[in-house]
């Protein structure tokens, strides 16, 4: 079998140690805060980053451009490896298109190698769950083409169930109106969000109060996961570990899954969700 590696964008939001143990190279996005540009997964710690957001500081994110994408993929190609890249959703960033362009250029320059870039239509640890499955298939001896085909056929079975604590970050990102943000914050309305089949964030419901919103995203995951084998459920949070652990307990109870991985949301995704976000990712029949 031809030697290949699987690469991802930093928006995968999996622990750095987890990625390093599995030999997964990361192509990072960047963000700018207080006039300084940082690389996602590096620089500010989650405590520092979310502390600044809570103080009212703004974080502006930037996508990977085609030149950066090519520069980071080319060394693996020169080593004689084929590359399968799992891209951050095209519904949320132009990064997927940059990765595709880079893959096409490298394929022309190195015709003996295969470079594939798949638009996952996933975000955050939804990308992480898709990566987890892809790595399992690779370890089982599947070829790069077989893994890429499985990803294409199953990416819309990756369910993203999200709630946020502060509506103002969604307003800044153009997801809701200013009036909705102000009114919703006054009456403790917590939006329920998912990533749709176009890979975009959509507000699909609301709950009155934090505990109800946390319970709701678990209930949604439990319904989606019926009939599906979930060997791993992922939970992310924006510097609110106690609530993430509460959600994990509910996941064990409602989904019967013991293997749960909790990690802080990354700084790029967190720039748009704000502190206090909690999300559950699982495989299911439909999003």
N, C-alpha and C positions, 0 to 999 in steps of 0.2 A: 504494500500500500504506500502511496506517495506520502511523504512527510508534510504535515500541515499544522498550522497553529490557528487558534481562535482568538481574535482580538475584540475589544469592546471600547466604548466611550466611557469617560469617567462618570457619566450620569447613571451608570449601572448601580452605583451607590452600595456596593458590597464592601465588606471590610477589606482594607488593603492587605492584611495578612492572609485572608481567604483567597484573594486573587493571586498573591505571590506564591502560596503553597501549590496552586494549580498551574502556575506558569502562564498566567493570562496577561499579556501586555495591554496597557490602558492608554488610549488616546484622549487627552483631557480637553475639556472646555475651560473657559476662563471667566472670571468675574472681576468687576472693578468696584471698590468701596473706598470712600474718602480719598479719591484721587490715586489710589494704588491698585494695580492689577495683580490678581492672584491666580494661581493655577488650581483648578478644582482638585480636591483630595490632598492639597498641600496648603501651606500658609496658615491661615487662621484655624484654630481648633473650633469644633462645634460650639463650645461654650462661648468663646470669643465672638464668633460670627453671629450667633443668635442673640448674644448680649447686645451687640451693636444694632441689630435689627430692632430689638425691643426699645433701644434708646431713640429710635426714629431714623437711624442711618439707612441710606438706600444702597442696594447692590444691583448693579447692571451687568447682565451676562452677555457673553459673546460666543458665537458658534465657532467650530473648527472650519478653517477655510481650506480649499483644495490643496494649496501648497503645503500647509501644515500636515494635512492628512497623508499626502504622498511622502513627505519627508519622514514621517514616523512609520510608515508601512514598508518603505523601500529596503531598510536594512534586513528585514526578515526575508524578503525576496532574494536579496543578494546572497544570503546564507543558503539559498537553495530550497527554501520552504514555500509551499503554497499557503495562502492566507484566506481565512473566512472571517470577515468582519461583521459583527452584529451592531448595527447603528442605532443610535438614539432616534426616536420617532420623528418622521418627517412632518408629522402634524404639529410638532412643538418647536422644531428647529430646522435650519437649513443644513445642519451638520450631515444628515443622511445623504443629501445631494453631493456635498463635498466629498464624502467617503466614496460614493459611487463614481464620481469623476476621477478621483485618485486611482481607484481600482481599474478603471478603463485605461487610463494613461499607462499605468504600470504593466497592464496586460499587453499593451502594444509594444512597450519597450523591452519586456521580458516574455516573449511569446512561448518560451518553454515552461513558464510558470502559470499557475492559475490563481487569480485573485478575485474573490467574490465579496461584494458588500450587500448585505441584506438589511432592508429597512424593517426593523422589528415592529414598528407601530406600538412600541412599549416605552415606558419611562420608569426611571428609578429602579426599585428592586423588582419591578415587572421584567425589566431587562435582565436583572440578576437571576430571576427564576428561569427565564429562557436560556441563559448561559449555563445554569446548573444542568438543565436537561441536555443541552448540546454537548457539554463535557462528558456526561454519562454515556451518550451515544459514541463519542470519540473513543472513550475508554473501552467500549464494547467492540471496537474494531470497525466502526462505520467509516466510510470514506467521507471526504469533505463534501462531495456532491450530495451524498445521502443525508448528511447532517443538515446541509442548507435546505434540502427539500423538506425535511421534517420541520425545520423552523418555519418555513413558508406556510406549511399546511397547518401548523399548530399555534402560530403566534396570536391569533385572535381568541385562543382559549386561555390566554394569560389574563386573569381578571385583576383589575386595580380598584380597590375600594378605599376611599379617602375621605377624611374629614379634617377641617382646619378650625383653628380657634379664633383667628383674627381675619375678619372679612376684608380689611383694608388692603391686604396684600393681593387678594384676588381682584380688587378694584383697580389697583395699579397695573395689574397685568391685563386689564381689559375684559375680565371674565364676568364682572357684575358692575352695575351702575353705582355711582357714589351714594345716591339716595338709599339704595338697597344695603350698601355697606354700613352706612350710618344707622339706619333703622334696625337692621339686623343685629348690630352690635349692642344697641340699646336694650333690645328684648331678648338677648342671649340666643339668637338664632344661629345654629351651626349647620353649614351646608354639607350635603353629601355629594361627593364628586366621584366620577369614574373617568377612565380613558376609553373613548369610544372606538369604533372599528376603523376610523380614519386616523387614530392615534392622537386625538385631541382631548384636552381636559373639558369635561362637561359637568355642570352642576345639575344633578338629577333629582335632588330632594333636599329637605331640610328637617332638622329636629330642634326642639326647644330644650336647650341645656346640653352640657358636655357629655354627661354619662349616657344619655339617650343616643347621642351621635356615635359614641364609641361602640355601644351595643349594636347599633344599626349596621355599621360596616362589617361586624362579625356575622350578623344574621344574613347579610347579603352574600358573604363568602360561603357560608354554610349551605345556602340555597344553590349557589352556582356550582359548588363542588360535589353535589349529589351524583353518585355514580362514577366519580373520578377518583383515581388513586393519587393522593398527594403525599409523597414521601417527604416533602419539605414545604412549609409555609413561611413566608417572609413578612416581617413587620418593620416598618421604618417610623421614625419619629423626629420631630424638630425640638430637641433638647427637652423632652418630657418623658423620661424613661419610666416613671411610675405608671403613667397612663398606658405606655406601650406594654408594660408587664401585665397590667390589668387586661388588656386586649389579648395578650398571649394566653392568659388563663381561660378566657372565654373561648378562644380558638381551640384549646385542648378539650374543653367541655363540649362545644358544639360540632366540631369537625372530627374529633377523635384523633388528632394529629399530635404526636409528641415531639417531632423534630421541627423546632421553630427557631429561626435565626432573627434576632433583633439587631438593628443597626441605626445609627443616626442618619438622617437624610443628608445628602450631600449639599455643598454650598451653592452649586448652580441651581439645582431643583429647589432647594430651600429658599433661594432668593425670590422665588415666585409664590411659594406656599406660606412663607413666614414661620416663626416659631410656633410650636404647639400643634403642628400637623401630625396626624397619625394615619397610617395606611396599612392595609392587609393585602397581600398578594398570594393568589392560589391559582391552580388550574381548574377550569370549569367548562360547562357546556357553552355558555356565551357570556359576554361581558355585560 
